[in-house]
Amino acid sequence: MEYSGISSPSRQRGLTGMGWLAVLVLVVSGITLTLKIGPHYIDFYTMKSVLEGLPADQVHKMSRTQINDTLEKRFKLNNLRDFRIRDIITVDRGRDGTSLEVNYERRENLFFNVDVIITFKQQYNYT
């Protein structure tokens, strides 16, 4: 059977203008979302490393004021300046140990009247 050289109508020709526009909108949306909420996750993971870096054997012996002062110093050192320790961290004392719970949310405007709310919650136990 010979090849006649006539092109088939079902041959792929690439994306149309609307296809490229859809791809562009998806890429720009992903980049915008990453740039808007990424810093909040970086702050949370920095906060997480600060709390995990507390001396576990000393936290239970410290007063609430000492814990808050220590955390304020470590937050400033790690450039976590937009947080008030007393608003986001709850200290719970028990007989066997102390637990610190981080619980806060951030609201970030994406565009016009569309916002995203990010909730962070983590508990740390010290004995």
C-alpha positions as CSV (number, residue, x, y, z in Angstrom):
1,M,0.0,0.0,0.0
2,E,1.4,3.3,-1.0
3,Y,1.5,6.6,1.0
4,S,-0.5,9.2,-1.0
5,G,1.0,12.2,0.9
6,I,-2.5,13.6,1.7
7,S,-2.6,14.8,5.3
8,S,-5.1,13.3,7.6
9,P,-7.7,15.6,9.2
10,S,-7.2,13.9,12.6
11,R,-3.5,14.9,12.7
12,Q,-2.6,16.8,15.9
13,R,-1.6,20.4,15.4
14,G,-0.9,21.6,19.0
15,L,-2.8,23.8,21.4
16,T,-5.3,26.4,20.2
17,G,-5.3,29.9,21.5
18,M,-7.8,29.1,24.1
19,G,-5.8,26.0,25.2
20,W,-2.7,28.2,25.7
21,L,-4.8,30.8,27.6
22,A,-6.1,28.0,29.9
23,V,-2.5,26.7,30.6
24,L,-1.3,30.2,31.2
25,V,-4.1,30.9,33.7
26,L,-3.3,27.7,35.6
27,V,0.4,28.4,35.8
28,V,-0.1,32.0,36.9
29,S,-2.7,30.9,39.5
30,G,-0.3,28.3,40.9
31,I,2.5,30.8,41.1
32,T,0.3,33.4,42.8
33,L,-1.0,30.9,45.3
34,T,2.5,29.8,46.2
35,L,3.8,33.3,46.6
36,K,0.8,34.3,48.8
37,I,0.6,31.3,51.2
38,G,4.2,30.1,51.0
39,P,5.6,32.6,53.6
40,H,2.9,31.5,56.1
41,Y,4.1,27.9,55.9
42,I,7.7,29.0,56.2
43,D,6.8,30.9,59.4
44,F,5.0,27.9,60.8
45,Y,7.9,25.5,60.1
46,T,10.3,28.0,61.7
47,M,8.0,28.2,64.7
48,K,7.9,24.4,64.8
49,S,11.7,24.2,64.9
50,V,11.8,26.8,67.7
51,L,9.4,24.8,69.8
52,E,11.1,21.6,69.1
53,G,14.4,23.2,70.1
54,L,13.3,24.1,73.6
55,P,15.1,22.1,76.2
56,A,12.6,19.3,77.0
57,D,14.0,18.6,80.5
58,Q,13.7,22.3,81.5
59,V,10.3,23.4,80.1
60,H,8.3,21.6,82.8
61,K,10.4,23.4,85.5
62,M,9.9,26.9,83.9
63,S,7.0,29.2,84.8
64,R,4.6,30.4,82.1
65,T,6.3,33.8,82.1
66,Q,9.7,32.2,81.6
67,I,8.3,30.1,78.8
68,N,6.7,33.1,77.1
69,D,9.9,35.2,77.5
70,T,12.1,32.4,76.1
71,L,9.7,32.0,73.1
72,E,9.6,35.7,72.5
73,K,13.4,35.9,72.3
74,R,13.6,32.9,70.0
75,F,10.9,34.2,67.8
76,K,12.7,37.5,67.4
77,L,15.9,35.7,66.7
78,N,14.2,33.7,64.0
79,N,12.4,36.8,62.6
80,L,8.9,35.7,63.6
81,R,7.8,39.2,64.6
82,D,4.1,39.2,63.5
83,F,3.1,36.8,66.3
84,R,2.1,37.5,69.9
85,I,3.0,34.4,71.9
86,R,0.1,34.7,74.3
87,D,-2.4,34.8,71.4
88,I,-1.2,31.7,69.6
89,I,0.4,29.4,72.2
90,T,-1.4,27.8,75.0
91,V,0.6,26.4,78.0
92,D,-1.0,23.5,79.7
93,R,0.6,22.2,82.9
94,G,0.1,18.7,84.1
95,R,1.6,16.5,86.8
96,D,3.6,14.5,84.3
97,G,4.7,17.3,82.0
98,T,3.9,20.5,80.2
99,S,2.3,20.8,76.8
100,L,2.4,23.8,74.4
101,E,-0.2,24.0,71.8
102,V,0.2,26.3,68.8
103,N,-3.2,27.3,67.3
104,Y,-3.7,30.2,64.9
105,E,-5.0,31.1,61.5
106,R,-4.0,33.5,58.8
107,R,-6.1,35.1,56.1
108,E,-4.6,36.0,52.8
109,N,-6.3,37.9,50.1
110,L,-5.8,36.3,46.7
111,F,-7.5,38.7,44.4
112,F,-10.6,41.0,44.6
113,N,-12.8,39.6,47.3
114,V,-11.4,36.1,47.3
115,D,-9.5,35.1,50.4
116,V,-7.8,32.0,51.6
117,I,-7.7,31.0,55.3
118,I,-4.9,28.9,56.5
119,T,-5.2,27.2,59.9
120,F,-2.2,25.9,61.8
121,K,-2.4,23.7,64.9
122,Q,0.3,21.6,66.6
123,Q,0.9,20.3,70.1
124,Y,4.2,19.7,71.8
125,N,4.7,17.7,75.0
126,Y,7.5,18.2,77.4
127,T,8.2,15.9,80.4
